[in-house]
Amino acid sequence: MARHVLFLMTGADHWTLNDGTRHPTGFWAEEAVTPLEIFTDAGFTVTVATPEGVRPPVDDGSLTPENTGSAEKSAHIREVVDTAKEFANPITLADVKIDDYDAVFVPGGHGPMEDLATDPQAGAILTAANSADIPLGVVCHGPAALLSAVDAGGRNVFAGHTVTGFSNTEEQQAGLADKAPWLLQDRLTDAGFAVTVGDAWAPNVCTDRNLYTGQNPASSADLARAVVERLGKDS
């Protein structure tokens, strides 16, 4: 039987900073491309969903050799971003039927901070996945999407979960902390998550129940493999 993974991805090409200016962004390429390849190599079909079904915009900064590690890797990641059918043909969040999927994966980049963090449809998808005990893999700034998963009383349905994500230290070292309207680590803590972070820029994966989180781009491969392993145990 075919197995399916939903990639819940940003549709935002900017992040509105605290002075009102727009910082160009989108999804961080490695955090989508590397997991996509790991899932497809393991035999899973991947479907991408975005707000309004727009093609997910890539953060151009994530395609540079400096941020991918080499010119060869940069060229490969760029080719996948440009040509993968999964990125070219997203469905809308409204069309997602969670029962069709065995797992949900949320790549990061600053884009999710702009849209998925407050999108009620994204919140409904994540809430439904959690209720069904479907594995959720969420990396870097992707945990911003978890902030949209609130119940009728305004309480986050993942409150009490231990998670990791892009840390305040990493945001400061990346140069945007002083301009950020909010910091992910702080907002997750305020929403009732127990946030744990490791060394800046080093791989770090945290697992709590069906929720798997990765701290940064370096964590994307380990995170995707952890979800694949969980799916293998569930099969």
C-alpha positions in Angstrom: 0.0 0.0 0.0 1.3 3.5 -0.9 2.2 5.7 2.0 1.9 9.5 2.0 3.5 12.4 3.7 2.1 15.9 3.7 4.5 18.8 3.6 2.8 21.8 5.2 4.7 24.8 3.7 4.7 28.5 3.7 3.2 30.7 1.0 4.9 33.9 2.3 7.8 35.4 0.4 8.6 37.9 3.2 8.7 38.4 6.9 7.4 41.7 8.3 10.0 43.1 10.7 9.3 45.3 13.7 9.9 48.5 11.7 7.3 47.5 9.1 9.8 46.6 6.4 9.6 43.3 4.5 12.5 40.9 4.8 12.6 38.7 1.7 12.3 35.0 2.7 10.2 31.9 2.1 11.1 28.3 3.0 14.7 27.3 3.7 15.7 25.1 0.8 17.7 22.4 2.6 14.9 21.9 5.2 12.5 20.9 2.4 14.8 19.3 -0.2 16.7 17.0 2.1 13.6 15.6 3.8 11.8 15.3 0.4 14.6 13.1 -0.9 14.7 11.0 2.3 10.9 10.4 2.2 10.8 9.6 -1.5 13.9 7.4 -1.3 12.0 5.5 1.5 9.1 4.9 -0.9 6.7 7.6 0.4 4.7 9.9 -1.8 4.9 13.6 -0.8 2.2 16.1 -1.3 2.8 19.8 -0.6 0.1 22.1 0.8 0.3 25.8 1.2 -2.1 28.7 1.9 -4.2 29.2 -1.2 -2.2 26.6 -3.0 0.5 29.0 -4.1 3.9 27.6 -5.1 6.0 27.8 -1.9 8.6 30.6 -2.3 12.2 29.7 -1.6 14.5 31.9 0.5 17.2 32.8 -2.1 19.7 33.0 0.7 19.3 29.3 1.4 20.5 28.5 -2.1 24.0 30.0 -1.8 27.1 27.8 -1.4 27.8 29.6 1.8 24.6 28.3 3.3 24.5 24.9 1.7 28.1 24.0 2.4 29.4 23.7 -1.2 28.8 24.8 -4.8 27.9 21.3 -5.7 25.3 20.9 -3.0 24.0 24.4 -3.8 23.5 23.4 -7.4 21.7 20.2 -6.5 19.4 21.8 -4.0 18.5 24.6 -6.5 17.8 22.0 -9.2 15.4 20.2 -6.9 13.6 23.4 -5.8 13.2 24.4 -9.5 12.1 21.0 -10.9 10.5 18.8 -8.2 6.9 18.2 -9.1 5.9 18.3 -5.4 6.9 22.0 -5.1 5.4 22.9 -8.5 1.9 21.5 -7.8 0.8 22.2 -4.2 -2.7 21.8 -3.0 -4.5 24.3 -0.8 -4.7 23.9 3.0 -8.5 23.7 2.7 -8.2 20.6 0.5 -6.1 18.6 3.0 -7.9 15.5 4.4 -5.6 14.4 7.2 -6.8 10.8 6.9 -5.0 10.6 3.6 -1.6 11.0 5.2 0.7 8.9 7.3 2.8 11.9 8.5 3.1 15.6 8.3 6.3 17.5 7.8 6.8 21.3 8.2 10.0 22.8 6.8 11.3 26.1 8.2 12.6 29.4 6.9 11.2 32.7 8.1 8.1 32.3 5.9 6.1 30.2 8.5 6.6 33.1 11.0 4.7 35.3 8.6 1.7 33.0 7.6 1.5 29.6 9.2 1.9 30.9 12.7 -1.5 32.5 12.6 -3.3 30.4 9.9 -6.4 28.7 11.3 -6.4 26.1 8.5 -2.8 25.2 9.3 -3.8 25.0 12.9 -6.7 22.7 12.1 -4.5 20.4 10.1 -2.0 20.1 12.9 -4.7 19.6 15.5 -6.3 16.9 13.5 -2.9 15.1 12.9 -2.2 15.3 16.7 -5.7 13.9 17.5 -5.0 11.0 15.1 -1.6 10.4 16.6 0.0 11.0 13.2 3.8 11.7 13.4 4.6 15.3 12.9 8.1 16.4 11.9 8.8 20.1 12.3 12.2 21.8 11.7 13.9 25.1 12.5 11.4 28.0 12.2 8.7 25.4 11.2 7.5 25.1 14.8 6.0 28.6 14.3 3.1 26.7 12.6 2.4 24.9 15.9 1.4 28.2 17.4 -1.7 28.2 15.2 -3.0 25.0 16.7 -5.3 26.3 19.5 -8.5 25.0 20.9 -11.8 26.9 21.3 -10.5 28.3 24.6 -7.3 29.7 23.0 -5.0 27.0 24.6 -2.4 25.5 22.3 -3.1 21.8 21.8 0.6 21.0 22.0 1.1 22.9 25.3 3.3 20.8 27.6 5.2 19.1 24.7 8.9 19.3 24.8 10.2 20.8 21.5 13.3 22.3 19.9 13.5 25.0 17.2 15.6 27.8 15.9 17.0 29.3 19.1 17.3 32.9 20.2 21.1 32.5 20.0 20.9 31.4 16.4 18.5 34.2 15.5 21.0 36.7 17.1 23.9 35.2 15.2 21.9 35.2 12.0 21.5 39.0 12.4 17.7 39.4 12.6 16.9 39.1 16.3 17.0 42.9 16.9 14.6 43.4 14.0 12.3 40.5 14.7 8.7 41.2 15.8 9.0 38.1 17.9 11.4 35.3 18.5 10.4 31.7 18.0 12.0 30.3 21.2 10.2 32.9 23.3 6.8 32.6 21.6 6.9 28.8 22.0 7.7 29.1 25.7 4.9 31.6 26.1 2.5 29.2 24.4 3.2 26.5 27.0 5.9 24.4 25.2 8.9 23.2 27.1 11.7 24.4 24.7 15.1 22.8 24.7 17.9 23.9 22.5 21.4 22.5 21.9 24.5 24.1 20.5 24.0 26.7 17.8 23.9 25.3 14.3 24.6 21.7 15.4 22.1 18.9 14.7 19.5 18.5 17.4 16.3 16.5 17.3 13.7 16.3 20.1 10.9 13.7 20.3 7.8 13.9 22.5 5.0 11.6 21.7 4.1 11.9 18.0 5.9 15.3 17.7 9.4 15.3 16.3 11.2 18.7 16.1 14.6 19.7 14.7 16.5 22.8 15.8 18.0 24.1 12.6 18.9 23.3 9.0 21.6 20.9 10.1 18.9 18.9 11.9 16.7 18.3 8.8 18.1 15.0 7.7 18.2 13.4 11.2 14.6 14.6 11.7 13.3 13.2 8.5 15.0 9.9 9.2 13.5 9.8 12.7 10.0 10.2 11.2 10.7 7.5 8.6 11.9 5.2 11.4 8.7 5.9 13.3 6.6 5.2 10.3 8.4 1.9 9.8 7.5 0.8 13.3 3.9 1.8 12.8 3.5 -0.2 9.6 
